[in-house]
């Protein structure tokens, strides 16, 4: 998915990347910095007995690697990827994949309004992190939690 989008975006910018160029850019995603409060937020939820799952539009191996690098992978019950069902977010089926694995009340925590909207429409509780987009689009279903950071969201979630 990312390779297809990267190729399309490059072409729109008048670039003609080689396969090596694309592999190089895609390889940098494994080196992304995670949110600085990720470990603290995970700790808050894990201390309260929450089962954590990662739901990604990327490859599950890449997400697993990022979580391992952050030292929090052992707190997650699994990494779920859209590619296991060949449907992308915000399709309801992706969020239903998370619901099927949760076995309980489920929450989606995300920094993209469209992701929160998809999760909300699929029946998940939602927490929107404002750090990327700045504000939430009011045309989407209102999230259960609006927060400036992951840690703030985790604290609000355990209070609900």
Secondary structure, DSSP 8 states (H G I E B T S, - for coil): -HHHHHHHHHHHTT----HHHHHHHHHGGGG----TTHHHHHHHHHHTT--EEEEESS-HHHHHHHHHHTT-GGGEEEEEEGGGTT--TTSHHHHHHHHHHH-S--EEEES-HHHHHHHHHTT-EEEEETTTTSS--TTS---SEEESSHHHHHHHHHH-
